[in-house]
Amino acid sequence: MTPILWRTADAGDAEALAYLGAATFMTTFAFDHPGQAMMEHLRHAHSAEYYASALRDPAYDILLGETPLGAPVGYAMVTPPSHPALQQDGDIELKRIYLLAPWQGSGNGKDLLERVFAVAEKRLAQRLLLSVYEKNVRAIGFYERAGFAAIGETVFMVGPVPFRDLVYAQNMD
C-alpha cells in the first residue's frame, strides 16, 4: 500500500479537501442517503469555499494525508464543539475523519486518530467529542476500540433530511 504523508492543511488545500470530502462522504453514506439531499449537502458542507473558510479559522485544525505524489487520500478536522446540550468546558470536537477505502484497515485510521489526539493535547482539550451516524457500524467499532464512549445523540441534517447520530466522548487526561 502506498504510504500516507500527513501534514497540516494550508490555504492552498481547500479544493483538494472539497474533492476528498465529497468522495468520502458519498462512499460512506450513499447506501441510505437520498441522492438529491446528498448533493445539496455536498454543495454546501464540502465545497471549496467551506474548506477555505475553515482553513482561515484559527479555531480549526485540519490534517491532510497524501500519497507521495500529492494525491489526497484522508483528512481530519478538529473544531470547537457543536453539541451544546452535551458539551463541557474544555471540549473540542473531531468534526470529520475520513480515509479513502483503499487506505482503510491497515492502521492508517489509528495513525490519523493519534494525530487528532495530539491536536487536542496541543489545544489543551479536556475531552474530545465526535458524532457518528448510528448505522455506521464500522466507524462506531473503531471509535469504541479507541476508547470513546457514547454520551448522547444528535440530529445531523443532510440537505432537508434528518439522520440520527450518536455523540461519543473521550477524556484526554
C-alpha positions as CSV (number, residue, x, y, z in Angstrom):
1,M,0.0,0.0,0.0
2,T,1.2,3.5,-0.8
3,P,2.2,5.3,2.4
4,I,0.3,8.3,3.6
5,L,2.3,11.5,4.3
6,W,0.4,13.6,6.9
7,R,0.6,17.3,7.3
8,T,-1.4,20.3,8.5
9,A,-3.6,21.6,5.6
10,D,-3.0,25.1,4.4
11,A,-4.9,27.7,2.5
12,G,-4.0,26.1,-0.9
13,D,-5.7,22.8,0.1
14,A,-9.4,23.9,0.0
15,E,-10.1,22.3,-3.4
16,A,-8.3,19.0,-2.5
17,L,-10.3,18.9,0.7
18,A,-13.6,19.6,-1.1
19,Y,-13.0,16.7,-3.6
20,L,-11.8,14.4,-0.8
21,G,-14.7,15.4,1.5
22,A,-17.3,14.8,-1.2
23,A,-15.8,11.5,-2.3
24,T,-15.5,10.0,1.2
25,F,-19.0,11.3,2.2
26,M,-20.6,9.7,-0.8
27,T,-18.7,6.5,-0.5
28,T,-19.6,6.2,3.2
29,F,-23.3,7.3,3.1
30,A,-24.7,6.7,-0.4
31,F,-26.2,3.4,0.8
32,D,-29.1,5.1,2.5
33,H,-28.9,8.8,1.9
34,P,-31.3,10.2,-0.7
35,G,-29.3,11.4,-3.8
36,Q,-30.8,14.9,-4.1
37,A,-30.3,15.6,-0.3
38,M,-26.8,14.3,-0.5
39,M,-25.9,16.6,-3.5
40,E,-27.4,19.6,-1.6
41,H,-25.3,18.7,1.4
42,L,-22.1,18.3,-0.6
43,R,-22.6,21.6,-2.4
44,H,-22.5,23.4,0.9
45,A,-20.7,21.3,3.5
46,H,-18.0,20.0,1.2
47,S,-17.4,23.0,-1.1
48,A,-14.0,24.5,-1.7
49,E,-15.5,27.7,-0.1
50,Y,-16.4,25.8,3.1
51,Y,-12.9,24.4,3.4
52,A,-11.3,27.8,2.6
53,S,-13.3,29.3,5.4
54,A,-12.4,26.5,7.8
55,L,-8.7,26.8,6.9
56,R,-8.8,30.6,7.7
57,D,-10.3,29.9,11.1
58,P,-7.7,29.7,13.8
59,A,-10.1,27.6,16.0
60,Y,-9.9,24.8,13.3
61,D,-7.2,22.3,12.7
62,I,-7.2,20.2,9.5
63,L,-4.9,17.3,9.0
64,L,-4.4,16.2,5.4
65,G,-3.0,12.9,4.2
66,E,-1.5,12.5,0.8
67,T,0.3,9.9,-1.3
68,P,4.0,10.6,-2.0
69,L,2.7,12.0,-5.4
70,G,0.5,14.5,-3.6
71,A,-2.9,12.9,-4.1
72,P,-5.2,13.5,-1.1
73,V,-6.4,10.3,0.5
74,G,-7.6,11.2,4.0
75,Y,-8.2,14.1,6.4
76,A,-9.4,15.0,9.8
77,M,-10.9,18.3,11.0
78,V,-10.8,19.3,14.7
79,T,-13.1,22.2,15.6
80,P,-14.8,23.9,18.6
81,P,-17.6,21.6,19.9
82,S,-21.1,21.8,18.3
83,H,-23.2,19.9,20.8
84,P,-24.4,22.5,23.4
85,A,-26.5,20.1,25.4
86,L,-23.7,17.6,25.8
87,Q,-20.5,19.6,25.9
88,Q,-18.5,20.8,28.8
89,D,-15.8,23.4,29.3
90,G,-12.6,22.2,27.7
91,D,-14.2,20.1,25.0
92,I,-13.0,20.0,21.4
93,E,-14.7,18.1,18.5
94,L,-13.4,15.8,15.9
95,K,-15.8,17.1,13.2
96,R,-14.6,14.9,10.3
97,I,-12.3,12.0,9.9
98,Y,-12.2,10.2,6.6
99,L,-9.9,7.9,4.6
100,L,-10.5,6.7,1.0
101,A,-11.3,3.0,1.1
102,P,-8.0,1.6,-0.2
103,W,-6.2,3.2,2.8
104,Q,-8.6,1.8,5.4
105,G,-8.0,-1.3,7.5
106,S,-4.2,-1.1,7.6
107,G,-3.6,1.1,10.6
108,N,-3.9,4.5,8.8
109,G,-7.1,5.3,10.7
110,K,-5.4,4.6,14.0
111,D,-2.4,6.7,12.9
112,L,-4.7,9.6,12.0
113,L,-6.6,9.4,15.2
114,E,-3.4,9.6,17.2
115,R,-2.6,12.8,15.3
116,V,-6.0,14.1,16.2
117,F,-5.3,13.3,19.9
118,A,-2.0,15.3,19.5
119,V,-4.0,18.3,18.2
120,A,-6.4,18.0,21.1
121,E,-3.5,18.0,23.5
122,K,-1.9,21.0,21.8
123,R,-5.2,22.8,22.3
124,L,-5.3,21.7,26.0
125,A,-8.6,20.0,25.5
126,Q,-10.1,18.1,28.4
127,R,-12.3,15.9,26.3
128,L,-12.6,15.0,22.6
129,L,-16.2,14.7,21.2
130,L,-17.4,13.3,17.9
131,S,-20.6,12.3,16.3
132,V,-21.1,9.2,14.1
133,Y,-24.1,8.0,12.1
134,E,-25.9,5.3,14.0
135,K,-25.7,2.9,11.0
136,N,-22.0,3.4,10.5
137,V,-21.1,0.2,12.4
138,R,-17.6,0.1,11.2
139,A,-16.8,3.6,12.5
140,I,-18.6,3.0,15.8
141,G,-16.4,-0.1,16.4
142,F,-13.3,1.9,15.5
143,Y,-14.2,4.7,18.0
144,E,-15.1,2.3,20.8
145,R,-11.9,0.4,20.3
146,A,-10.0,3.7,20.6
147,G,-11.7,4.4,24.0
148,F,-14.6,6.6,23.1
149,A,-17.9,6.2,25.0
150,A,-21.4,7.2,23.9
151,I,-22.8,10.2,25.8
152,G,-25.9,11.1,23.8
153,E,-27.3,11.7,20.3
154,T,-27.9,14.5,17.9
155,V,-29.6,15.1,14.6
156,F,-27.4,15.5,11.5
157,M,-29.0,17.2,8.5
158,V,-28.2,16.1,5.0
159,G,-30.0,18.7,3.0
160,P,-33.5,18.7,4.4
161,V,-33.3,15.0,5.6
162,P,-32.5,14.3,9.3
163,F,-30.3,11.4,10.4
164,R,-29.6,10.2,13.9
165,D,-26.0,10.5,15.0
166,L,-24.5,9.2,18.2
167,V,-22.3,11.5,20.2
168,Y,-19.1,10.0,21.7
169,A,-16.5,11.4,24.0
170,Q,-13.1,10.5,25.3
171,N,-11.3,12.2,28.2
172,M,-7.9,13.5,27.3
173,D,-6.2,13.1,30.6
